[in-house]
Amino acid sequence: MNKGSATVNRADLRPPAAAAPPEPYLERFPYFFQDPIRLLGIACASLLVVLPEIPIAVAAVAVGVSQANAIVMLLGYVEAGWSRRWNRRSRSARLTHSMTRDWTNTSLCTLVGATLLIRIFGPRELSIVLGLLALAVALLPDIRPCRFLLSSRASTASVQLDRGFFLQDPVKMGGLLSLLILCLLDRTSLMYLFLSMALLQFNALLILVEKYITEIHVPRPLRRHRSAAVRLLLAREGQRLLITIMPVGFVGFRLLSGDVPAFWAAGAAGGLLVLSDTIRLARYLLARLRNRLRQAWTRDQVPRFRVKTANLNP
């Protein structure tokens, strides 16, 4: 450059480094007034419990909500691989979030349908129990502990779901709660519940299975198994899908076999839900204890040398 001109540093001519994209956040579960299916389900359950006579309009709305649930589940689901549009680090959390929402709405519509059938063909006292249970299922996701099971960051929530324990998995906690409720209900309520599943929610259950069975991600260590059923049982996302359809089989099993075998089956299923996490927790604690003991033993075995410093005083 000419003499007297200002020198230009080449580093100043480089384009600024692109900022890292912000980490995506996991959207919170919508409140009941933000979800039309839950809002209409709460209204129908309340009217079925309070009204002395069921108008045809209320019955039509209750049946319509049950069928609209299947249509809402199809939103965003066009073909297999629809979950790949999400980031790989946040995919597991978003998939579980969508599955939990669909399962909650399907359970609510099943209870609303059972309440309607009892009001038409059964005693009104049982309809009060199922109606209150429908309200509890609809409002359960809105309580604070349920809303903070997972981290607000999608990548952190995915790690919690893939490596965490059952207390951080909303689907597993819902499965344990559903088994407890189905064990406490009487056989008459279970019969109407099964009729509601078969008559009103059969299409929704098929859509629920079809929507998520093609999106199950099998980790690489589990791909050595040739059987697809074994991979479905061992993969965490496959376990969540099986938990969502487990109440259908359990209700039919209890109606056919009786209470005692069903209670034993429920205990075995609940034990399987928490057994793997309990074993991993025990292995984790033993590994931490072994590392602490190894560090303490290594610290005692290291020779300690005294460093003689020269006297710098004159």
N, C-alpha and C positions, 0 to 999 in steps of 0.2 A: 504493500500500500504506500501512498505518497507520504512524505515526511510531514508531520504535524497532524495527520488524520488520526482519528481515534481507532484504537485496536479493537477488534471484535472477537470475542471468544467463540470458538466453534460450538461449545456446549450450549451457548445461548441460542444458536440457530436450530437446534434440534427441537422437534415438536414435543410438547409436554406428554409425559406418560399418561396413558389412559387410566382413569380411575377404575378400581375394581368394582364390579357390579354389586349392588347391595344384596345382602343375603335375604332370600324371600322369607316372608313371615307366613305362618300357618293361620288361616282365617279361623276365628273362633266359631264354635257351634252356634247357629242362629237361635235367638230366643223364640219362644212360642208365637209371639205376635209377628215375627218376621218369616215364619214358615206357614204357608197357607194350609198345608195338610194337617199340621198339629193344631192350628187355630180352629179349623172346622171340626177336627176330631174332638177337641175339648168342648166345643159348642154342642155337638151331637150327643156326647156322653152325658153332659149336664142335662140336656132336655130329656134324654131317655130315662134318667134317674128321677127327675122332678115331676114331669107331666103324669097325670093320672091315666090318661089315654094317649096313645101314640097316633098323631095325625099321619096321613099318608105322605105329606110333604117332608116331615122329619125322617120317616123311614126311607124315602127316596134320596134325601140328602146323605144319610148315613151310608146307603149302598153306593151312591155316587162318589163319596170320598174314598171308599175302599177301592173303587175301580180307578179313580184319578191318581191314586198312589202309584200304580203301575206305570201310568203315563209319565208322571214326574220322574220316576227312576230312569226312564229312557232319555231324558234330557242330557245332552253331552255324550251319550253312548250311541255311536253310529255303527262301529264295527270293532272287531278285535284289535287290540293295541291302542285303544283310546287313552290309556294312562301314560303312554310314552311321550305325550306332549309336555309333561312336567319334567323338571330337572331330576337327574338320577339321584341326587342326594336328598331331595325332598319328596320323591315319589311315594315311598312307603307311608309317610305321615299323611299325605293327601289322599292316598287310596284308602287308608284306614278311616280317615275322617268321612269320606264319602260312604263307605260301607256302614259306619255307625249311624249316620243320618238315615240311610235307607232302611236299616234294620229297625231303628226306633219308630219310623213312620209305619212300617209294616206291622210291628207289634201293636201299635196304637190302633190301627185299622182293624186288626184281628179282634182286639178287645171290644171295640165299638160294634163290630158285627155280632159278636157273641152276646153283648148286652141287648142288641135289637132282637135277636132270636129268642132270648129268654123272656123279654117283655111280650113277645107274641105267643110263644108256646109254653113258657115255663112260669114258675113263681116269681113274683116281683121282688121278693127279698134277695134272691140271688143276683138280680140285675143291679141292685144297689152296690153289692160287693164288686162286681166286675166294672161298673161305672166308675167307682172310686179308684179302682186299680188302673183303669185307663187314664184317669186324670193324673195319677202318680207317675205313670210311664211317660206321659206327655211333658210333665214339668220336671222330671228327674234331670235331664241334661242341663237345666238352667241353674241348678244350685252351684254354689261356688266351688266345692271340692271337685265336682265332676268337670267343671270348666278349666281347672288347672291341673289335670292329671298329666298333661304333656306340656312341653316347653312351647313358647310362642314362636320360636324359630323353627322353620320346617326341617332343616338339616339335623338340628339337635333332637327334635321329636322323632325323626326317622331312626336315629341311633338308639334312642330309648325304646322304640318299638322292636328293633332288630336284636338288641342286646340286653335290654332291661328286663325287669321282672313283671309278673302278672299284675301287680298293683298299679303299674303305669300303662296298662293296656286296657282301653275302654271296652273293647269287644270281649275280652276274657272276664272282666269284672261284670259286664252285662250278662255273660253266660252263667256265671255263678249265681247272680241274682235271679235270673229266670228259672234256674233249677230249684232254688229255694221257694220261689212263688208257686211253681207247679207242684211241688211237694205239699204245700199248705192248702191248696184248693181242694174242694170236695169233688167227687166223681161226676156229679150232675153238671157243675160248672165246667169241668174238663170236657164233658161230652159236647156241650154247646160251643166250647172253644175249638174243639176239633172240627165241628161242623162249619164254624166260621172260616177255619183254615181251608177246608176242602171246597166250600161253596163260594166264598167271597175272595179269598186270598191265594187261590191256587195259581192264577196267572201271575200275580206279583211275586210269588216264591220262585216260579220258573224264571222270570226276568232277573230276579236277584242272583240266582245261581249262574245264569247265562252271562250276566254282566261282569261278574268278577272271576269266574273260573278260568277265563282266558288271560287274565291279567296277573296271575300268580307268578311271582318271581321265585325260582328255585335257586338257592345258593350253590356255588360250585361244588363244595364237598358232598352235597346231596345228589348231584347229577349222576353219580356212579350207580345208583339204584335204577334198574331197568323198569321196575313197575311204576306206573304213573300214580297208582293209589298210594304206594309207600312214600313217594316224593310229596304227594298232597298232604299226607299225615305228618310228615316231618318238617315241612316248610311252615314258617310262622304265618304267612299269609294264607296258606291252605288251611291251617288250623282255625284261623278267624272265620273263614267261609264255612267250615264245618260247624262252628259254634252257632252261626246264624241260623242254620237249618236244623240244629239239634233239638229245639223245643218241639218241632213237628213229630219227630220220631219218639221223643220221650212221652208226649201226651198219648199217642197211640199205644205205646208199650205199657203204660200204666193202666189204660182202659182194658187192655187184653189180659195182662198178667196179674194185676192186683197191686195193692199198696206196698207190701213188703218187698217183693222183687224190684219194684220200681224205685223204692228208697235205696236199696243196695246199689242199683244201677246208677242212681243220681250221685251217691257217695263215690262210686268208682270213677264216674265222669269228672266230678269235681276234683278228685285226687289227681287224675291225669292232667287236669288243667294247671295245677300248681306243682306237680311232682318235678317236672323238668326244671322249673325255675328254682325250686327248693334245692335240687341237686347242684345246679350251677351256683347258687348262693353259698352252699356248703363248700364247694370246690374253691370258690373265690376267697372265702374266709380262711381256708386251710393254706392256700397259696400265699396270702398276706402274712399269716403266722409263720410260715416257713421262711419267707423272705426276711422277716424281722429277726428270727432266730439266726439265720445265716449272717445277717449284718452284725448282730451282736457277737457272734463267734469270731467273725473276721476281725472285728475291732479289738478283741482280746488277744488274738494271735499276732497282730502286727507288732514287731519290736519297736520300742520307743527309745530313741537315742537322745542323749543330753548334749546340747550344743553349748560348748564352753566359749563364752565371749571374752575377748581381751579387755583388760582393765585400761580404760582410756584416761584415767586420772593421772596427772603428772606426779 
